């Protein structure tokens, strides 16, 4: 399965005349947040691949105008094409009463509320978040600090890959696209990135599937 991961800033190549060509061969599109609703809706016009998203901290307008033709995975497990996707959008709270922001305890509570769903699905194959893990691709300032509770979640269910956004490619001259957390690939989807995930058989148990990075992010930037 070939997956296109997106986050934070629209790709000029995708939001333009060559969109159909750029999306050729893509089986699944995952948005890790902070992208215009109209951008995600635009992509659905040029591909039959499902578009799945979680909310970024700047996606409060989704409440009034959600991305048309797209599937929200925020706070749930979505199963598509034999792949189980767990979505946890939002970032660490740095403003009081802000939408799509959570304290560490609030995010832990969100994860805890999903235990029954995760038992019924046997875990998940992809963790799709907006925020990174604390200490794995995040930053020290609270506005871009990751969640500590994502680490134990990965340790318990051992998915194939985690995809996040929030820390933009433009924030650093030393941007790192791929990291690992205890052997699990962690991808920052800033702007866009393509990777291949092997087909996942339909079975009710947690499992870790190999990941092979196929193309550099520059393909779509």
Secondary structure, DSSP 8 states (H G I E B T S, - for coil): -EEEEEESS--TTTSSTTHHHHTTT--EEEE-S---HHHHHHHHTT--SEEEE---TT-GGGGTS--TT-EE-BTEEEEETTEEEEEE--EE--STT-TTEE-HHHHHHHHHTTHHHHHHHTS-SEEEESS-BTTBS--SSGGG--BTHHHHHHHHH--SEEEE-SS-GGG-TT--SEEEETTEEEEE-SEEEEEEE------SS-----EEE-S-GGGT-
